[in-house]
């Protein structure tokens, strides 16, 4: 992974070279509308208050969990015994991205959401509460973490989430065999090049022109940056948005020539 100094440097370069966060200078109507109506939607959604209250409680929870790690590991520690609050402080996506996931699901209304990497379910809950008719399938390798996420979903009263426990390499192919279509896919479970590309290819089989794939931490390491470049230039991909901490992939057929945008967020 990149050091904190390297990431800061990369973020500054991204910020200086990225398109304006208000959409100025963006000539794609779809991207301009995306920036205006989704990225810059400043409304307060009261249904997110309970999720953010849960996040605050997790950051104070000293319960120690035994963690099995099938991915690239924690950024902070390699210790297999970790407290809930330490995981919550380092692994949960910040509030503005959780709210963005909510707005994405609210706007595009996917019938099926697939998330690789549940953690404690903050992002999962945002997808689920935005579109209660959607079926949200979230995959988590660590048994104790998955159990905590289930407790959190029960606390929030969410009924449209299914947690699938175990190694993604085993559970994902089996799930996809029974699945017809993915509306939104979010990959946040293994920050290495080969697994990221493998999950992309697997999810792609169930995507159509209206599907959206989101990849977490695309600048986390050289490997992840290499994976992101390969994904961007896949023949099925017609549009990508690099928000630095996440990358969003579209397959929209109206984009005759693939376009790739870096946007401040």
C-alpha positions in Angstrom: 0.0 0.0 0.0 1.0 3.6 -0.5 2.3 5.5 2.6 0.2 8.3 4.1 2.6 10.8 2.6 2.2 9.2 -0.9 -1.6 9.2 -0.6 -1.6 12.8 0.4 0.6 13.7 -2.5 -1.6 11.7 -4.9 -4.7 13.3 -3.5 -3.3 16.8 -4.0 -2.4 16.0 -7.6 -5.9 14.6 -8.1 -7.5 17.7 -6.6 -5.6 20.1 -8.8 -6.2 18.2 -12.0 -9.8 16.9 -11.4 -12.9 18.4 -12.9 -14.6 21.1 -10.8 -17.0 19.6 -8.2 -19.8 21.8 -9.6 -19.6 20.3 -13.0 -18.0 23.4 -14.8 -16.2 22.3 -17.9 -17.8 18.9 -18.0 -19.3 18.4 -21.5 -21.0 15.1 -20.9 -24.7 15.8 -20.1 -25.0 12.5 -18.1 -21.9 13.4 -16.0 -23.0 17.0 -15.5 -26.4 15.8 -14.3 -24.6 13.2 -12.1 -22.5 15.8 -10.5 -25.4 18.3 -10.1 -28.1 16.0 -8.9 -26.2 13.2 -7.0 -22.8 14.3 -6.0 -23.9 17.8 -5.0 -27.3 16.9 -3.5 -27.1 18.7 -0.2 -30.5 17.7 1.2 -30.6 16.3 4.7 -32.1 12.8 4.5 -33.4 12.0 8.0 -33.4 8.3 7.4 -29.6 8.4 7.5 -29.6 9.9 11.1 -30.1 6.4 12.7 -27.2 5.0 10.6 -24.9 7.8 11.6 -25.9 7.3 15.3 -25.0 3.6 14.8 -21.6 4.6 13.4 -21.0 6.8 16.5 -21.8 4.0 18.8 -19.5 1.6 16.9 -16.6 4.0 17.3 -17.1 3.8 21.1 -17.6 0.0 21.3 -14.7 -1.7 23.0 -15.8 -5.3 22.3 -12.9 -7.4 21.0 -13.5 -9.6 17.9 -11.5 -12.5 16.5 -10.9 -11.6 12.8 -10.2 -13.9 9.9 -8.9 -11.8 7.0 -9.2 -13.1 3.5 -8.2 -9.8 1.8 -5.2 -7.4 1.8 -5.4 -6.9 5.5 -6.0 -3.9 7.7 -4.3 -0.6 7.0 -3.7 -0.1 10.7 -2.8 -3.5 12.2 -2.2 -7.2 11.5 -3.5 -8.2 14.9 -6.3 -10.8 14.5 -8.0 -9.7 17.7 -9.4 -6.2 17.2 -11.9 -4.0 18.9 -15.1 -2.9 17.2 -14.1 0.7 17.7 -10.7 0.2 16.1 -12.3 -1.4 13.0 -15.0 1.2 12.9 -12.5 4.0 13.0 -10.3 2.7 10.3 -12.5 0.6 8.0 -15.9 2.3 7.7 -16.4 4.6 4.7 -16.7 8.2 5.8 -20.1 9.8 6.2 -20.0 11.7 2.9 -19.4 8.5 0.9 -22.1 6.5 2.8 -24.5 9.4 2.0 -23.4 9.2 -1.7 -24.2 5.5 -1.8 -27.6 6.3 -0.4 -28.2 8.9 -3.1 -27.0 6.6 -5.8 -29.5 3.9 -4.8 -32.2 6.5 -4.4 -31.6 7.9 -7.9 -31.0 4.7 -9.9 -33.3 2.4 -7.8 -31.5 -0.9 -8.5 -33.5 -4.1 -8.0 -30.3 -5.9 -6.7 -27.3 -4.5 -4.9 -24.2 -6.7 -4.4 -21.6 -5.6 -1.9 -18.2 -7.4 -1.4 -17.0 -6.4 2.1 -19.7 -5.8 4.6 -17.6 -4.6 7.6 -20.2 -3.4 10.1 -22.8 -2.6 7.5 -22.9 1.2 7.3 -22.7 1.3 3.5 -24.9 -1.7 3.3 -27.6 0.0 5.3 -27.4 3.2 3.1 -28.1 1.1 0.0 -30.9 -0.8 1.7 -32.7 2.2 3.3 -32.6 4.2 0.0 -34.6 1.6 -1.9 -36.5 -0.8 0.5 -37.8 -2.8 -2.5 -34.2 -3.7 -3.5 -32.6 -6.9 -2.5 -29.2 -6.2 -0.9 -26.7 -9.0 -0.8 -23.5 -8.3 1.2 -20.5 -10.6 1.5 -18.3 -10.7 4.5 -15.4 -13.1 5.2 -14.9 -12.6 8.9 -17.6 -14.5 10.9 -17.5 -12.2 14.0 -17.8 -9.0 11.8 -20.7 -10.5 9.8 -22.5 -11.3 13.1 -22.0 -7.7 14.3 -23.3 -6.4 11.0 -26.4 -8.6 11.3 -27.0 -7.2 14.8 -26.7 -3.7 13.3 -29.3 -4.4 10.6 -31.7 -5.7 13.2 -31.2 -2.5 15.2 -32.0 -0.4 12.2 -35.0 -2.6 11.3 -33.8 -3.4 7.8 -35.4 -6.5 6.3 -34.1 -6.4 2.7 -30.4 -7.4 3.4 -28.9 -10.9 3.2 -25.4 -11.4 4.6 -23.4 -14.1 2.9 -20.5 -15.3 5.1 -17.2 -16.8 3.9 -14.4 -16.4 1.4 -15.6 -14.5 -1.7 -13.7 -16.9 -3.9 -16.1 -19.6 -2.8 -19.3 -17.7 -2.0 -19.4 -15.2 -5.0 -19.4 -17.7 -7.9 -22.1 -19.8 -6.2 -24.2 -16.7 -5.7 -23.8 -15.3 -9.2 -24.8 -18.7 -10.7 -28.3 -18.1 -9.2 -28.4 -14.3 -9.9 -29.8 -12.8 -13.1 -28.8 -9.2 -12.8 -26.8 -6.7 -10.7 -28.0 -3.1 -10.5 -25.2 -1.8 -8.3 -22.1 -3.7 -7.3 -19.7 -2.3 -4.6 -16.3 -4.0 -4.3 -14.6 -3.3 -1.0 -13.2 -6.6 0.2 -9.8 -7.3 -1.1 -7.4 -4.5 -2.0 -5.2 -6.4 -4.4 -5.0 -6.4 -8.2 -5.7 -10.0 -9.1 -8.8 -10.4 -6.8 -10.2 -7.0 -7.8 -10.0 -7.8 -11.5 -11.4 -11.3 -10.8 -14.4 -9.8 -9.0 -14.9 -7.2 -11.8 -15.0 -10.0 -14.4 -17.4 -12.1 -12.3 -19.8 -9.2 -11.6 -19.6 -8.0 -15.2 -21.3 -11.2 -16.3 -24.5 -10.0 -14.6 -24.3 -6.4 -15.6 -26.1 -4.5 -18.4 -26.0 -1.0 -19.7 -27.9 0.3 -16.7 -25.6 -1.4 -14.1 -23.1 0.5 -11.9 -20.0 -0.9 -10.3 -18.1 0.9 -7.5 -14.6 0.1 -6.5 -13.2 1.3 -3.2 -9.7 2.7 -2.6 -8.6 2.7 -6.3 -5.4 4.7 -5.3 -4.6 2.7 -2.2 -1.6 1.0 -3.8 0.2 0.6 -7.1 -1.7 -2.7 -7.5 -5.1 -1.1 -7.1 -4.1 1.7 -9.5 -3.1 -0.9 -12.0 -6.4 -2.7 -11.5 -8.3 0.5 -12.0 -6.6 1.3 -15.3 -7.4 -2.2 -16.6 -11.0 -1.8 -15.6 -11.3 1.7 -17.2 -10.1 0.3 -20.5 -12.2 -2.8 -20.6 -14.2 -2.9 -23.8 -17.5 -3.1 -21.9 -16.8 0.1 -19.9 -18.0 3.3 -21.5 -17.7 5.8 -18.6 -15.7 6.0 -15.4 -15.7 8.6 -12.6 -12.6 8.8 -10.4 -13.4 10.4 -7.1 -10.0 9.4 -5.8 -11.2 7.3 -2.8 -13.7 5.4 -5.0 -14.1 4.8 -8.7 -17.5 4.4 -10.4 -18.0 2.4 -13.6 -20.8 2.7 -16.1 -21.7 0.7 -19.2 -24.1 3.1 -20.8 -24.5 2.6 -24.5 -25.2 6.2 -25.4 -21.5 6.8 -24.7 -20.1 5.9 -28.1 -16.6 6.8 -27.2 -15.4 5.8 -23.7 -14.9 8.8 -21.3 -13.0 8.9 -18.1 -13.4 11.8 -15.6 -11.5 12.7 -12.4 -13.8 14.7 -10.2 -13.3 16.5 -6.9 -15.5 15.2 -4.1 
